[in-house]
Amino acid sequence: MRTQSICLALAIVLVCPIVSAQWEQVNGPIGAKDVLSLAVSGANLFCGTLGGGVFVSTNNGASWAAVNSGLTNSNVVSLAISGGSLFAGTVGGIFLSTNSGTGWMATNSDLTDTVVTSFAFSGINLFVATFGRGIFLSTDSGASWTQVNSGLTNMNVHSLAVSGTGLFAATEGGGVFQSTNSGTSWTPVDSGLTNKNVHCLAVSGANLFAGTLGGGVFLSTNGGTSWTAVNSGLTYSSVVCLAVNGEDLFAGTNGGGVFLSTNSGANWTAANSGLRYRYVVSFAVSGTNIFAGTYGGGVFLSTQSGKSWTPVSFSLTNTDIRSFAVNGPNLFAGTGGGGVYRTGDCGANWTAVNTGMTNLGIESFAVIDSNLFAATDGGIFLSTNDGTGWTAVNSGLTDTAVFSLAVSDANLFAGTGSGVFLSTNAGASWTVASNGLTNPAVVSLAVAGTNLFAGTFGGGVFLSTNSGTSWAPVDSGLTNSDVMCLAVSGANDFVGTYGGGVFLSTDAGTSWTAVDAGLTNSSVMSFYVSGTNLFCGTLGGGVFLSTNNGASWTAVNSGMTNANVNSLAVSGTNLFAGTQGTGVFRRPLSEMITSVGPWPSELPGEFQLMQNYPNPFNPTTVVRFQLPVASMVRLAVYDILGREVAVLVNERMDAGVHEIKFDGSNLASSVYLYRIQAGDFVQTRKLLLLK
């Protein structure tokens, strides 16, 4: 959750360079990325990402550059290279680049399914697999396509492979199919294949390997006529990618990392040294270099047949910055999947500080006597050495999905999906402190003297005057109960809501009044108090400033290229803003306080699909989008394989900002995609359901 636990300004002065009179994007943190596909062409290594498009590295991953001009869909599921042509399969069709990704053009004529999962080349024939409409063939480098599915009884195709005995297709639930006539007809080849959820294929000489979801790896030595399970030592049975390099066969799994076999699958050993992310979804081979693309951790490189791995994607793109903390001369940033980063030079350089941190989804920070606490969706961690090392401090914490932290004297409070927990000994032990808290989803906490406020998603605000021993609702006048953040400024208490703007109480929560004049975005994710100035970060509207306790607000967004602001913090003389997807921005406080820009217009100026909230969620979340003009809108949810699981909107809608509730009660815990199409505008984001 995007929360600021302590909203009083901290008197920390850092020596920072003078920055321009607008927001400036600083250098990090940079790191975690969802890499779905990899491809090698000479000295070029390409990676396709979920939401970030295509990146290229010419130095084995030491540095990366985005190559997305003309690529109108940034969810790249598959990549393939043929001669000088680079193909990208996305959830929105196929794109072709003939100049190493410098420019792209869509090649989707007659392609009736746009979720492209795999490519295969055979002479002049280019085959693509889709998830829903089977297989398509192009004989003119993608200029036109023909469906070739005769005999293919399962249209959900994950992977394609070409061997001397024909073309093979791996399907979801239908096993393996073979074509010996360039896709004109297909025949199932499943004898001995006891698991039909085949996700990947690999060819090594006369051997054909199939990786399944739940059944491990199968081997056929006779062109698919019969199959044998080859899983000795393979302790994770869901295999999502395979790669061959000489005598080495690599298997990537959805939680167990990489396994290596040097004897055609007869035996396997784990090959995960240095591989911090164990959901491996793609491989690429370049000479002695093996690259592994991970879900959430970017790209890793092994030069020793998988004996050890090194991360090589720390300059792919900035990440989702969910929280900040200041401790002495250091500013810390918590990311949604990349862990904790530290800077001592106002953001010019960042260092990942995650040793001992077994969960990298950072939701909130708190500081007690130079001890730094980090709340994650997997518990609370403590560092006594500025993040150099972390220790889990979860004894008695029966819910480890921790969204918020707050400090009151020696008391440390944690807000979770099951209510509030209290530690009086720096996290060594925790006790439940939720009596009277009728809504347990505590996403924000704030301390005002002896008052402790808890903001809940769906239940409004609760107040405890006895360190969490008991709670009472304080909601009079609070017309929106989805409370995302809290702030305290003197005798004034502020609430930021999802969709309802900002509310003010001057009587310790007894009554609340909306204070939204000039606040053109009503989803408030974070606050920061600096003297008499109150800043708020919004989901889609950037940063707003009030100098009169919320009576009026002014947007202060000059130079800010991402308006989805999760978190705010002051370090030295600068205000830092953490965004969803483009990292950290920095701007001088004095410039914003003395000169503010014009208010934005009431109607949105552009199409935009915003990040769902809460995220992760269970079982409901809210999806928000904006339309500058009335449009026909289709908003749908897909699983990671591209299968449509829900349609949220399919109608004409007026211009403005819209919110849709999504209920995932009938779905399994997983990552999902949600995609909007409004006229010619198409955008996709990801959401995470955790049950």
N, C-alpha and C positions, 0 to 999 in steps of 0.2 A: 504494500500500500504506500502511496505517496503522502507521507506525513512529516511534519516538522514537530518534534516532541517538545522542544523548549524554544519559545519565541522571543525571549528577551535578548537584546543585543549583547554580544560578548565583547569586552574591552580588550581585544587582541589586535595588535598593530604589527603588520608584516611590511617588509620593504618590497614594494611592488613597482614594476615599471609603469610609466604613464601610458594610459591607453586612450584610444580615440573617443570622441564625444558621442558614442553610440555603443550598442552591444558588439562585442568582438568574440568570435568563437576561438576558444583556446585549444591547446593541442591534445586534449584527452579528457577522460581516460579513453583508451582505445583497446579493443580486444574482442570480446565474445561475439560470434556471428554464427548464424545457421547456414552451414555450407552443405547444399544438397547435391552438388555435382562438381566434378573435376575433369579437365581434359588437358592434354599436353600436345603442343605443336612446336617442334624444334626447341628453341630456348624459351618459348612462351608457355607459362602455366596459367590456365584459366580456371576460375571457380565461379559457380553459379550459386546464388544465395537466396534465402527466403526474405524477400522484401528489399534487398539491396542491389539486385541486378547482377551484373557480371563484373569481375575484377580480373586483372592480369598482372602477373609477376614475371619479370625477365631475369630474376636472380634467385630462383629456387625459393621464393617466398620471403626473402629478406625485406622487400618492399612491394607494395601493391598500388595499383591505380584503377579507379572505376572506369569502365568503358561501356557506357550505356546510352550514347547518343542514338536516338531513334528506337530504343528498346522501351516500348510503352507498357510492358508488363515486367515488374521487377521480381517476380517469384519464379526463379529459374530452377526447374526440376532436373533437367538433363542437358548435357552438352555433347557435341560430337564434331569431329574434324575430318574432312575429306579434301585432300589436296590443299588448296588455298582457301577453302570455304569452312567457316565456323558456324555451326548451327546451335541455337539455343531453344530448348523446349520449355515452355512456361505453362502456367495455368491459364494463359490467355493466347495460346497458339505457338507457332514456330517463327523464329526470327533468324535471318541469315546475315552474316558479315563476311565480306571478302577482303577486309583490311585489318585483320587481327582485332576486331572489336571496336575499331575507331568509329564506325558507323554501322547501324543495323537497319534492315527493312523486313517487314512482315512477309511471310511466304505461306499464306493460309488458304489460298484459293481451293475451294471444294473440300476443305478440311472441316468436317462437321462436328468434330470434338476437339476442343482447344486445350485439354489437359494432357500434355505430351510427356510421357514418362521415360521413353527410351528411343534410341536410334540404332540402326544397323545398316551397313553398306555391303552391297554385293555387286561388283561390276559397276554398271551405270545405275543400278537400282538403289534407291534410298528408301528404307522402311522406317516408319515411326509407329510406336506403340502409344495408344491412348487409354485413358481409364474411363471406359464407358462405351466406346464405339469401336473397339478392336484395333485393327492394323490398317495403315494406309501406305500406299506405294507412290513414289514419284520417280519418274525417269528423266526429269529435266531440272534437277537440283532444287526441287521444292517449288518450282513455278506453278505446278498443278499437282493434284493428289487424286488417287483413286482408292476407294475402300476395297480391301482384299480379305474377306472374312469367311469365304465358303468353307464350311466344316468347323469353323471356330465357334464352339458353343459357349465360350465364356469371353465376354468383351472387355473385361477388366484386366488389361495386360500391363504388367510391371516392367518386363525386360525382354530384350531380343538378343539373339546370338547367332552367328554364322559359323558353321563348321563344314568340313568336307562332305558331310552327309545331308546338308540342307540348312534351312532357316528354322530356328526354334523360338517359341514364344512362351514366356512364363506368365501364368495368370493367377489371379486371386480366387482361390477356391476351385479352380478347374484344372490344376496341374499344368503339364507341359504339352504343347502342340508342336508338330513338325510339318513343314512344307518343303517339298522337293521340287516345286515348280514355280519358284519366285512368288509365293503367296497366292497363287491361283486357287489352291485348295489346301486344307489343313486336316491333319489326323492327330488324335490324342495319342501320346506315347507315355503311358503312366504305369506300366507294369512294375510293381514293387515300390512305387512312389506312395508311401503311406500317409504323407501329408501333402495335400493339394494346394496349400497356400504358398505358392512359389513366388518369391520376391526378386530373385536374381539368378543369372546364369553366367558361367564362365567356361571357356574352351582352352584345353591344354593338349595339343596333339590329338590323339584319338579319344581323349577323355572329355566328357561333358559333365559339368558340375551344376547342381541346382541348390540354391539356398532357400530354405523355407522359414516361415514364421511359426515356430513352435516345434518343428521336426528336425532342425539342424540341416546338415548337408547330405545330399544324395549324389552318387556317382553312376554314370552310365558309360560303359566302354564299347557300346555297340549302337551308337547313334540314337539313343533314347528307347531302344526296344525293351530294355529292362534296366531297373535302377536298384542300387544297394545303398543303404544308409552307411555313412562313413563319419562317425561322430565320437570315436574314442578320444577322450580328453577335452571334448568341446562341451564345456559346462554351461554355456548359454545357447539355447536352441533356436532363438529367433535371429536368423541371419539375413541381413538386409543388403549386403553387398559382398562381392567376391572379386579377387584380382589374382592374376598369374604373373609371376616374374621368374622365368627360368624354371627351376625345380620347386620354387616356393609358391604356395597357394595361401592367400590371405583371406580371412573371413571377418567381416565387420558385423558386429551384433548391436542390438538396441539396448545396451546396458552393461554388457560384459567387455566392451572394447574390441580389441583385435586378437584373433587367434591365427596361428601359423602351422601349416603342415608342409613337411618336406618330402612326403611319401604319398602324394595323391589322395590325401584325406584319411589314410589309414590311422594316423595319430595326429593329435592336435596339442599345441601348447599355447598358453596365454602369452601375448607379446605386447605388454602394456606399460613397460617402464617409461615414465615421463608423460604418458598419455593421460592427462587430467580429466578429459571428457570421454566418457565410455559409450556414448551413443554415436557410433560410426556409421555414416550413411553413404559414403562414396570413397573410391580409391582412384589414384592415377599413378602410372609407372613411367619413369623417365630414367633410363639407364639403371644405375644402382640406387636411384632415389625412389622411395615409396612415399606418396602423399596420401594422407587420410583426412577426409572432410568430416567434421563432427557437427552434431546438432547442438548448438549453443557455445561451442568452443573454437570455432574457426578451423584452420588447417594445421596439421602436424606433419613433420617430415622425419623419415627414418632413412639413414644411409647404411644401416647394418641389418638389413632383412628383418626389421621389426624388433630388434633387440633393445632399442631405445628410440624415443620419440622426442622431438623438439617442436614447440609451437612456432609457427612461421606466419602468423596472420595478425600481428598486433597493430598493423596499420591499415587493415581493411576499412574500418569505419568506426565512428564513435558509437557508444552504446546508450542504453536506456538508463539515465541517471535518476535514481529514485530517492536519494537522501544525501545530506551533507553533515559533516561535523567539523568543528574547529577545536584543536587541542594544542595549546602552545603555539609554535610557529607553523604548524602543519594544518592543511585543509584536507579532509578525507571525503571521498565520493563513493557512495554505495551504488552498485549497478544491479540491474535485473538479470543476473546470469553470469556476470564477469567478476563478481566479488568486489573487494575494496581496493581503491587506488588512493595514493597519497601524493600530495605536492607540497613543497616548501617554498616555491617561487611563483605563487599566484597563478598556477595553472600552466606555466610555460613547459614544465616537464612533469610527468606522472610516473609513478612506480606501482606495480601491482604488489600488494602486501596481503597475501592470502595463506601463508604457511600455517597449517593446522585448521584452516577454515574448510570444513567438509561440506558446507552448503554455500553456494555463491550467489543466491538470490537475496540481496540486501534490501531490507525494507526501511530500517530506521537506525539511528545512532543515539547514544547517550554518553555523557562524560561525568565521572565522579572522581575527583582528586587525581586527575590525569589518567585514570583508568578509562579506557574506551570500550564501550559495549556496542555490539552490532546485533540487531534483530534480523533474522532470516526466516524464510519459510521452512526452515529445518532446525529451528531453535536459536538460542542466544550464545554469542561467543564473546570472550573477554580478551583484551590485549592490554598488557601493562607496559609495553615497550613501543608505543606508537605504531602498532600494526605489524611489527616485525614477526611476531608470533601470536597465535590465537589458541584459546582453550575453550571448549564447550562448557557452559555453566547452566545446566538444565535439570539439576536434581529437583524433583517435585513438580517440574513444569510438564503437566500432562497433555498440554496442547503445544506443539512446537511450531505451529504456523503463527509466528509473532509479527504483528503489523506495526506496532508502535511502542516506544519507550518514553518514560518521563522520570525525572529525579526530583525528590523533595527531601532535603537534608540527607540523611543516610538511607532513605527509602528509594528503592528502584522499582518502578511499576512497569509491567509488560501487558500490552493489550493484544489479545489473541482472538481467534474465531470462537473461543469458548469462554470469553470473559477476561477478567483482569487477574494477574498474579502479582504477588509482592515478595520482594527480597529485601531483608534488612542487613544482609552480610555480603554485599557486593556480588550477588549472583550465586553464592555457594549453595544456597537452597531457596526454594520458592514455595509459597503457600497460596491457595486460592483466596482472592479478595473480591468476590462478586455478589455478595448478598444484596438482593434488591435490584440487581442489574438484569432487567427482564429481556433485554436484547444483548446477546453475548458477543456480537460481531464488533469488537472494539478496534476501530481503525485509526483513532487518534487520541492522544492524551495531552493534557496541559495542566500546569500547576500555577495557582494564584494564591500565594500565602499559604493558609491552611486548607484552601479549597483545591480539590482535585477533580477535573472535568474529564469525562470520557465521551468521545464522539463515536456513535455507532452507525453502521450502514443499514438504514431502515428503521432505526429505533430512536433517532434524535440524540439528545444530550442527557447525560446523567451526572450527578454531583455527589461527591463524598467529602464530608468535613472531618472524617476520622480515619484518614489514611487507608481507605478502601474497606474498612470494616463493614460499612453499609452504604448503600447507594439509593438515591431518589431521582426520578425523572424531573428535569427542569426544561420544559418545552413550551411554555406559554408564549404564543406569538410566533413560534418556529414552524413555519408552514412547509418546510422541506425537511424530512427526517433522515436524508442520506448525508451524514456529516463526514466530510473528508479530512478537515484540518481544524485546529483550534489555535488561538493566539491570545496572549494577555498583554495589555499595555496599561499600566497603572490600575485604575479602577474599572477599566473597560475590558470586557471579554468579547472575543469575536469567534464566530463560527463560519466556516466555509463549507458550502454544500455542493452536491453534485446536481446541477440543474436549477438550484434555487438561489444562487448568489451568496452574499454575505449578510450575516445578522449580527447585531450588537446588543449586548446586555450591560447595563450599568449597575445592576443590583444582584450580582453573583448568580446570574442565570434564572432569577425569579421570573423575568420577562425578557422577551427578545423583540427586536425591531429590525426589519429589513433595511439595509443601508447600501443601495445599489445604484445610485445616480451616477451615470457615466460608465458603469460596469457593463459592457456590452457582451460579455461572455459570462454565463451563470454557473459554469462548472469550475469551482475553485478548489485547487488541489494542494496548495501550500501557502503559508504566510511567512513573513519575516517582519519583525518590529525593529526599527532603528530610531531611537529617540521618539519623537512625535510622529514619525513617518511609518506608515503601514503599507507593505508591499504584499500583493497576492499574485500567485502564479496560477494560470487557468489552463484548461484543456481546450486548446484551439484559439484562444485569444491573447496568448502571451502574458506579459507582466503588466499589472496596473498598480498605481500609486495613489494613496490617499494621505493628505496632510491634515485632515480634520476629522479623524476618528470614523472614517467611512462615510461621512456625509456626502462626499463626492469623490469620484475616481477619475483618473486620467491614464490612458494607455501610454506606456513608455517602452516602445518596441523597436525604435529605429535601429536597423542593422541586425535584428533578430530574425533569422531565416526559418526557425522552427517555433511555432506558437504553442506547442504542447509542452507546458512547463510543469514538471513534477515537483521540483524542490527548489528552495531558495536558501542562501546563506550569505552572510557578510564576513569577509576576511580582509583585514586592513581597511582600505578606503573604497573597496569594490564590492558590488553585489554580484554574486554568482547565481546563475540559473541553470538547473539541470533539466534537460529536455528528454523527450522520448525519441531516441534514434539518432540525434546529432550531437550528443555529448553536452559539453559545458560552454556557457557563454558568460562573459564578464563585462561589467560596465561600472564606471565611477559613480559612487553615490552622489557626489556633489553635482554632477552634470544632470542627473535626473531630478534632484530636488530643486535646483534653481531654474531648470528649463524643461518643460514637458511639452509633448507634441499634441496635435489636434486629436479630438476624439474620433474613433472610427465610425463609419456609418452604421446604421442599425441593421441593414441587410448584409449578409455575408458577401464578400467580394469575389469568392472563388468556391469551387467545389472542394469538399474535403471530407474524408472518412477518418474519424478520430479513434483513438485507442479505446477499447471497451474498458469498463470499470464496474466492479473491481476486477482485477486480473493479477493472479489467478482467481477463479471464482468457483463457488459450489452452493447451489446448482444454478443460480441466476446471475446475470450480469446485464449491463446496459450498454448498448451500442449507439453512438451519437454521430450524426453526419450533418453537413450543411450544404444548402443549395442556393446559389445566387439567383437562379431563375426557376420557375415551375418546370418540373421534369417528370418523365416516366422513370420510376425508380425500381430496380430489382436489387434486393439485398439478401444474400444467401450465405449459408455456412457449409463448409466442406471439411472433410477430414484431411489428414496430411497427404493422403494418396489421391486427393482430388474428387472424392465421391461427395455428392451433395447430400447433406444430412438434415438441412432445415432451410425453409424459405421464410424470411422475416418480413419482407416487404415485396410486393409486386403490384404497384399501382402508381398513378400520377399523384405527385405531391407538390404543394406550394413551395415557393422560395422561403428560406429561413433555416433555422436549426431544428433538427428533429432527433428524438430519442426513442429507441426501440428496446424493449426488454427481451432477452433471450433466456430461455429455460433449458438447461442441459440435463434435466433429471433422467432422461432416457438414454444418455450417452455415457460412454466409458471415459475414465480419466485419460486425457491425451491432449496434444496440441491440435488445434483446429484453425482453419482459415475462414475469415469472413470477407466477402467480396461485394462491392457495390458497383452497379452500372447505372448511371444517370445520363441519358443521352449518349454522348461520345466519351464521357468521363468514366474511367474504370480505375478502381483502387482496391488493393487487398491488404489486410492486416492479419495478424495471428492472435489467438486467444488460447488460454490454458485452463482446462477444467481439471480440478484436483478434488477427488472425493475421498 
